[in-house]
Amino acid sequence: MSDRKIIHLIREGKESIALKKLYKIFPAVMSYVINNNGTEQDAEDIFQEALAIFLTKVLEDHFILKSSISTYLFGICKNLNYEKNRKLKKKIDFENNFLSDEDLKTIEEYHNQEEKYKELDKALLTSGKKCEELLELYYHHKLSMKQIAKLLGYANEKSAKTQKYKCIEKLRKLFSEKKFNF
């Protein structure tokens, strides 16, 4: 059956006869779709959509076929498959840009830790300037008790150590009184 005859049948409302001829193109479409990241179901869907587009175009008054029907129909299928793959890639890229559950868990843990540090800062401020300085020098700057005693004017290393103990006990008391949520 010639391409002209197929177009004539479609325009006469006898699509079922024309479709039998058009379905001979389907194996090539299926092969193309499968070889380009698709499935048999994708190929069937794409071919059905391509047929609908083709039938609509043929019924338009200004439709002029400039190639064979099989080439034209196959071109529609290629474009539809390309569009499907483009959307799928966009969706995959979009999903991959979202954080994984593990990432979210890590962020949540970080946030919780950050909140605890804020509470600790509040407690340190409440504990007094001397305690704040001593603990900062010891834990943050990693200075020895001997260095801390010299910097803060304690008589000796043992005095600085005793003062550190008192500061920690003061912080524990603040937390046990539930003034802070550490």
N, C-alpha and C positions, 0 to 999 in steps of 0.2 A: 504494500500500500504506500503510495507516495505521500510526501509531506503536505502537498496541496490538498489531497483527498482527506487527510486527517483533519486539517484546518476546516475544510468544508463540512465534514461530519460534525465537528464541535459546534460550528456556527448554525448548523441545522438542528441542533439539540440531540444529536445521536452520539453523545460522549462515550457511552459504554462500548461501542464498536471501536472508537478511536483509542480508548484507554487500553484495550487489549494490545494494540500495537505499541503504545507508549510504555507498557510494563516490560517490554523486551529490553529496555534500557536499564531496568532496575539492577540486574547483576553487576553491571559496571559501577553503578552508584554505590552499591553495597561494598564492593571491593575497595573503592576509593575511600569511603567513610571509615571502614575498619582499618585501613592502612594509615589513616590520619586521626588516630586516637578516638575512634568511635566504636559503637557496638552495632549489632544487627538491628536492635530496636531503634537506635539513632538513625540508621540508614533508612529504615521504614518510615520513621517520622519525617525525616528530611525529604524523602521522595514524595510522600503524601503532600507535604507543604509545597514542594516544587510543582507538583501537578496542579494544585489549586491555583498557584500563582500563574502557571502557564495557561490554564483554562480561562482565567480572568483576563489575561493579556490578549488572548486570541479573540475574545468577545468584544474587545475595544475596537472602535471604528478605525483608528489610526495605526493599528498593529500591522507591522511589516516584518516578515521573517527574513533575516539577512544571512542565516546559516541553516544547517539542517536542524530539524526538531530535536534530534538526539543531542547535538552539540549545544543547542539552546537550553534544553532541559538539564543536561549535565552541568552546564555553567551555573544555572540557578542552584542546583544541588551543591556545587562547590562553594558558592557564596554562602548558602545557608550553613554548610558545615564549618566554614571559616568563622562565621558569626557565632556559631555554637561554641567553637573552641576558644574564641576570643572572650566570650562571656565566662566560660569555664575558667580560663586562665585568670581573668580579673577576679572571679570569686575565690579562687585558690590563693591568689596574691593577697586579697583582702583578708581572708581567713588566716593566712600565715603572718600577717602583720599584727594580729591580735596576740596577746600574751597567752602562753600556755597556762594550765592550772598550776604547774610547778612555779612558773614565774610569778603568778598572782599570789601564791602562797608565800614566796620569798618576799615580795613587796609588802604583804600583810605583816609578816614577821618583822620586817625592817620598820614598818610603821609602828607596830607595837613596841619594839625596842626603842624607837625614837621617843615615843610617849613616856616610856619608863625613864629615859634620860632626862626628859623635861621635868618629870616629877622629882628625880634625884637632884637636879639643879635647884628646884624650889626648896627641897629639904636642906641642901647645903647652904643656901642663902639664909634659911631660918636658923641653922645651927651656929651661925656667927662667922665673922670675918676670919678669925684665927684658924678655926676648923677648916673653913673653905680653902684657905691658903695652904695649910699643912697637907690636906688630902690631895689637893691639886698637884703640889710639888712631889708627893710620893707616888700617886697613881698615874698622873698624866705625864709629868716630866721625868719620872722614874729616878728621882734623886735618892741617895742613901739617907738614913736617919742622921748620920753624922753631918752631912751637907745641910739637911733641913734644920738641924739644931743651930748650926752656925748662921744660916740665913735668917731664921726667925728669932734668934736670940735666946734659945734655951740653954741651960747650963751645960748639958751634955746630950749624948745620943740617947741615953736611957730616959731622960726627961721628955725628949721629942717622941719617943716610942710610947711612953705613958700617955702623952697628950693625944697621940693618934688613936690609941685605944679608947680614950674618953670620947673623942669625936665620933668614932664609929658607933659606940654605945648610944650616944646622943641621937645619931641618925636612926639606929634601930628602934629607939624609943618613939621617935617621931612617926615611923612607919607602923609600929605596933599600935599606936594611938589612932591609926587610920586617918591621919591628917593627909597622908599621901597614898596613892594607889600603886605602890611599887611591888 
